[in-house]
């Protein structure tokens, strides 16, 4: 048998207080009984009864545990990269406070929902770079996320090919062992759908062959918005104000080619919870498996017996002095 709690100074003090007060009670009863020339034998019945349920209550508080059994504990995890579009169109405000700021809020939610997974951060525009390698350090990921802005990369548009190529390289560096092949590898690509690159289908096919799923998150609205540049708005070569709109088609196609799914964040809804559920449904790598001894706290049995004795003590009347 094992115990969930140990006896502390508090329990010892309360026990000593109870014994002291009860000893005073017995001494007083004995004096009264002797005054009337009688022997207080009945008081010992109450003495035994009350001390018995007091001991049972203490046992219940300590938590007796027995009936041990073996249980296997498994820790399941995934390797997950989050790729964030940092092109100028992500500054559009059709999703408040802006597409990028809203994306950063959703990324921080994602990070907190995958605490048993390794996560990394990729930033991309026309090129792609590792902002944070795969790590379990959620605080570092949150810090990197908060510092994201469109000035980190040259303002040259958006191209999905470099980020897909980078994901292939980084996931490929994990090794070719059977254990590595069984890992659940996920790329979450966050963008407004404006893609000016090529070779996306070819790279998506390579990702699918290596069992790397791409989940895409479209941020923006189909009505679109202007792109702020300082105190003005971006204009084209003819001097017209540029309007950027969410273009979900390339994101949907990329997700379908890699057995992933497309989700959306706009001015009305956020499907980030559905994205989390979809990723959680992927079977992850078994990172750790161990067998531990499991015991159950059986406090209810001494407690129930103590309550029964308390009821008996209440109903049982003993005459100490008969006149």
C-alpha positions as CSV (number, residue, x, y, z in Angstrom):
1,X,0.0,0.0,0.0
2,X,1.1,3.5,-0.8
3,X,-0.1,6.9,0.3
4,X,-1.0,10.0,-1.7
5,X,-0.2,12.3,1.2
6,X,2.1,12.3,4.2
7,X,1.4,13.3,7.8
8,X,2.4,16.9,8.3
9,X,2.8,19.0,11.4
10,X,-0.8,20.3,11.0
11,X,-2.3,16.8,11.3
12,X,-0.1,16.1,14.4
13,X,-1.2,19.4,16.0
14,X,-4.9,18.8,15.4
15,X,-4.5,15.2,16.7
16,X,-2.8,16.4,19.9
17,X,-5.4,19.0,20.4
18,X,-8.2,16.4,20.1
19,X,-6.5,14.1,22.5
20,X,-5.9,16.9,25.0
21,X,-9.5,18.1,25.0
22,X,-10.8,14.6,25.2
23,X,-8.6,13.8,28.1
24,X,-10.0,16.9,29.9
25,X,-13.5,15.7,29.1
26,X,-12.8,12.2,30.5
27,X,-11.2,13.7,33.7
28,X,-14.4,15.8,34.2
29,X,-16.7,12.9,33.7
30,X,-14.7,10.7,36.1
31,X,-14.9,13.4,38.8
32,X,-18.7,13.7,38.4
33,X,-19.1,9.9,38.5
34,X,-17.0,9.6,41.6
35,X,-18.9,12.4,43.3
36,X,-22.1,10.3,42.9
37,X,-20.2,7.1,43.9
38,X,-20.5,5.5,40.5
39,X,-18.1,4.1,37.9
40,X,-18.1,5.7,34.4
41,X,-17.5,2.5,32.4
42,X,-19.9,3.6,29.6
43,X,-17.6,6.5,28.7
44,X,-15.0,4.2,27.3
45,X,-17.4,3.0,24.6
46,X,-17.7,6.5,23.3
47,X,-13.9,6.9,23.7
48,X,-13.1,4.0,21.5
49,X,-15.8,4.8,18.9
50,X,-14.7,8.5,18.5
51,X,-11.0,7.7,18.3
52,X,-11.8,5.0,15.8
53,X,-13.6,7.3,13.3
54,X,-11.0,10.0,13.9
55,X,-8.2,7.6,12.8
56,X,-10.3,6.6,9.8
57,X,-10.8,10.2,8.7
58,X,-7.0,10.8,9.0
59,X,-6.4,7.6,6.8
60,X,-8.9,9.0,4.2
61,X,-7.1,12.3,4.2
62,X,-3.7,10.6,3.6
63,X,-5.2,8.7,0.6
64,X,-4.5,5.0,0.9
65,X,-3.6,3.5,-2.5
66,X,-3.6,-0.1,-3.4
67,X,-4.4,-2.5,-6.2
68,X,-1.4,-1.3,-8.4
69,X,-1.4,-1.9,-12.1
70,X,0.9,-1.3,-15.1
71,X,0.0,1.4,-17.7
72,X,1.7,2.4,-20.9
73,X,2.2,6.2,-21.4
74,X,2.8,7.4,-25.0
75,X,3.8,10.9,-26.1
76,X,2.8,11.6,-29.7
77,X,4.3,14.4,-31.6
78,X,4.7,15.9,-35.1
79,X,7.2,18.1,-37.0
80,X,5.5,21.3,-38.2
81,X,6.7,24.3,-40.0
82,X,4.6,27.5,-40.3
83,X,5.4,29.5,-43.4
84,X,4.2,33.2,-43.4
85,X,3.8,35.4,-46.4
86,X,5.6,38.7,-45.8
87,X,4.8,40.4,-49.1
88,X,3.5,43.9,-49.1
89,X,-0.1,42.8,-49.8
90,X,-0.2,41.3,-46.3
91,X,-0.3,44.9,-45.0
92,X,-3.8,45.2,-46.4
93,X,-6.5,46.0,-43.8
94,X,-9.5,44.2,-45.2
95,X,-8.9,41.9,-42.2
96,X,-8.4,44.0,-39.1
97,X,-5.9,45.2,-37.9
98,X,-4.2,43.9,-41.0
99,X,-3.7,40.6,-42.8
100,X,-0.3,40.1,-41.3
101,X,-1.2,41.2,-37.7
102,X,-4.2,38.9,-37.8
103,X,-2.0,36.1,-39.1
104,X,0.4,36.6,-36.2
105,X,-2.5,36.3,-33.7
106,X,-3.6,33.0,-35.3
107,X,0.0,31.7,-35.3
108,X,0.3,32.4,-31.6
109,X,-2.9,30.4,-31.1
110,X,-1.4,27.6,-33.2
111,X,1.8,27.5,-31.1
112,X,0.0,27.0,-27.8
113,X,-2.2,24.2,-29.2
114,X,0.8,22.0,-30.2
115,X,2.9,21.8,-27.1
116,X,4.1,18.2,-27.7
117,X,5.2,19.0,-31.2
118,X,8.4,20.4,-32.7
119,X,7.6,23.6,-34.6
120,X,9.5,26.0,-36.8
121,X,8.9,29.3,-38.6
122,X,9.6,30.1,-42.2
123,X,9.2,33.6,-43.8
124,X,8.8,34.0,-47.5
125,X,8.1,36.5,-50.3
126,X,9.9,36.0,-53.5
127,X,12.4,34.0,-51.5
128,X,12.1,31.9,-48.4
129,X,14.2,31.8,-45.2
130,X,14.2,29.9,-41.9
131,X,13.2,32.3,-39.1
132,X,13.2,29.6,-36.4
133,X,14.3,25.9,-36.8
134,X,12.2,23.1,-35.4
135,X,12.0,23.5,-31.6
136,X,9.9,22.7,-28.6
137,X,10.6,26.2,-27.2
138,X,7.2,27.9,-27.5
139,X,8.4,31.1,-25.9
140,X,11.0,31.5,-28.6
141,X,8.5,30.8,-31.3
142,X,6.1,33.4,-29.8
143,X,8.9,35.9,-29.7
144,X,9.8,35.3,-33.4
145,X,6.2,35.6,-34.4
146,X,5.7,39.0,-32.7
147,X,8.7,40.4,-34.6
148,X,7.3,39.5,-38.0
149,X,6.8,42.4,-40.4
150,X,6.9,43.0,-44.2
151,X,10.1,44.9,-44.0
152,X,12.1,41.7,-43.1
153,X,12.2,40.8,-46.9
154,X,12.6,42.8,-50.1
155,X,9.2,43.8,-51.4
156,X,9.3,41.7,-54.6
157,X,6.0,39.9,-54.5
158,X,5.1,36.3,-53.6
159,X,6.4,33.0,-54.9
160,X,5.4,29.7,-53.3
161,X,8.1,27.7,-55.1
162,X,11.0,28.8,-52.8
163,X,9.1,28.0,-49.6
164,X,8.0,24.6,-50.8
165,X,11.6,23.8,-51.9
166,X,12.9,25.0,-48.5
167,X,10.4,22.8,-46.7
168,X,11.5,19.8,-48.8
169,X,15.1,20.4,-47.9
170,X,14.5,20.9,-44.1
171,X,12.3,17.9,-43.7
172,X,14.7,15.9,-45.8
173,X,17.5,16.7,-43.4
174,X,15.7,14.8,-40.7
175,X,17.1,11.6,-42.2
176,X,15.9,8.6,-44.2
177,X,15.6,6.1,-41.4
178,X,12.4,4.1,-41.0
179,X,11.6,6.2,-37.8
180,X,12.1,9.4,-39.8
181,X,9.8,8.2,-42.6
182,X,7.1,7.5,-40.1
183,X,7.1,11.0,-38.7
184,X,4.1,13.2,-39.4
185,X,5.5,16.2,-41.2
186,X,3.3,19.2,-41.8
187,X,3.7,22.6,-43.5
188,X,1.2,25.3,-42.7
189,X,1.4,28.0,-45.4
190,X,-0.3,31.3,-44.6
191,X,-0.9,33.7,-47.4
192,X,-3.4,35.8,-49.3
193,X,-3.1,33.6,-52.3
194,X,-1.3,35.9,-54.7
195,X,1.4,33.7,-56.2
196,X,3.6,34.9,-59.1
197,X,5.9,31.9,-59.2
198,X,5.9,28.6,-61.1
199,X,7.0,25.0,-60.5
200,X,4.5,24.8,-57.6
201,X,2.8,21.7,-59.0
202,X,6.1,19.9,-59.4
203,X,7.2,20.7,-55.9
204,X,3.8,19.8,-54.5
205,X,4.1,16.4,-56.1
206,X,7.5,15.9,-54.4
207,X,6.0,16.9,-51.1
208,X,3.2,14.4,-51.5
209,X,5.6,11.6,-52.4
210,X,7.5,12.3,-49.2
211,X,4.2,12.3,-47.2
212,X,4.6,16.0,-46.3
213,X,1.2,17.5,-46.0
214,X,0.6,21.2,-46.7
215,X,-2.3,22.9,-44.9
216,X,-3.0,26.3,-46.4
217,X,-4.6,29.3,-44.6
218,X,-5.9,32.1,-46.7
219,X,-6.0,35.5,-45.1
220,X,-8.1,38.3,-46.6
221,X,-11.4,39.0,-48.3
222,X,-12.6,38.6,-51.9
223,X,-13.7,42.3,-51.8
224,X,-10.0,43.2,-51.2
225,X,-8.4,46.3,-49.8
226,X,-5.7,48.9,-50.7
227,X,-2.1,48.3,-49.7
228,X,-0.8,51.0,-47.3
229,X,2.7,52.3,-48.0
230,X,3.6,54.8,-45.3
231,X,1.0,57.5,-45.4
232,X,-0.1,56.6,-48.9
233,X,-1.4,53.6,-50.8
234,X,0.5,51.5,-53.3
235,X,0.0,52.4,-57.0
236,X,0.8,50.6,-60.2
237,X,3.0,51.9,-63.1
238,X,0.0,53.8,-64.5
239,X,-0.6,55.6,-61.1
240,X,-3.7,53.7,-60.2
241,X,-4.2,52.6,-56.6
242,X,-3.6,48.8,-56.3
243,X,-6.3,46.7,-54.7
244,X,-5.3,43.3,-53.4
245,X,-7.9,40.5,-53.0
246,X,-7.8,37.1,-51.4
247,X,-7.2,34.5,-54.1
248,X,-8.0,31.1,-52.6
249,X,-7.6,29.0,-55.8
250,X,-3.8,28.4,-55.7
251,X,-4.0,27.7,-52.0
252,X,-6.8,25.2,-52.4
253,X,-5.0,23.5,-55.3
254,X,-1.7,23.3,-53.3
255,X,-3.5,21.7,-50.3
256,X,-5.3,19.2,-52.5
257,X,-2.1,18.2,-54.3
258,X,-0.4,17.3,-51.0
259,X,-3.4,15.6,-49.3
260,X,-3.8,18.7,-47.0
261,X,-6.7,21.1,-46.5
262,X,-7.5,24.7,-47.1
263,X,-8.8,27.0,-44.4
264,X,-9.7,30.7,-44.3
265,X,-9.5,33.8,-42.1
266,X,-11.5,36.8,-43.2
267,X,-13.3,39.7,-41.7
268,X,-16.2,37.4,-40.5
269,X,-14.8,34.0,-39.6
270,X,-11.6,32.3,-38.5
271,X,-11.2,28.6,-39.3
272,X,-8.0,28.2,-37.2
273,X,-9.8,25.8,-34.8
274,X,-10.7,23.6,-37.7
275,X,-7.1,23.7,-38.9
276,X,-5.9,22.6,-35.4
277,X,-8.4,19.7,-35.5
278,X,-7.3,18.6,-38.9
279,X,-3.6,18.6,-37.9
280,X,-4.4,16.7,-34.7
281,X,-6.1,14.0,-36.7
282,X,-2.8,13.2,-38.4
283,X,-1.1,10.3,-36.6
284,X,2.1,11.6,-35.1
285,X,5.5,10.1,-34.4
286,X,5.7,8.0,-31.2
287,X,8.4,10.1,-29.4
288,X,8.3,8.3,-26.1
289,X,6.8,5.2,-24.6
290,X,7.2,4.0,-21.0
291,X,5.3,1.8,-18.5
292,X,4.5,3.2,-15.1
293,X,2.8,1.9,-12.0
294,X,-0.7,3.3,-11.6
295,X,-2.5,3.1,-8.2
296,X,-6.0,4.3,-7.2
297,X,-6.8,6.4,-4.2
298,X,-9.2,4.4,-2.1
299,X,-10.0,7.1,0.4
300,X,-13.7,6.6,0.0
301,X,-13.7,3.3,2.0
302,X,-12.2,4.6,5.3
303,X,-14.2,7.8,4.8
304,X,-17.5,5.9,4.4
305,X,-16.8,3.8,7.5
306,X,-15.9,6.9,9.5
307,X,-19.2,8.5,8.5
308,X,-21.1,5.3,9.5
309,X,-19.4,5.4,13.0
310,X,-20.2,9.1,13.3
311,X,-23.8,8.3,12.7
312,X,-23.6,5.5,15.2
313,X,-22.1,7.8,17.8
314,X,-24.9,10.3,17.2
315,X,-27.6,7.7,17.8
316,X,-25.9,5.8,20.7
317,X,-26.8,7.3,24.1
318,X,-24.9,6.1,27.1
319,X,-25.8,7.1,30.7
320,X,-22.7,7.8,32.7
321,X,-24.5,8.7,36.0
322,X,-27.7,7.2,37.2
323,X,-29.6,8.9,39.9
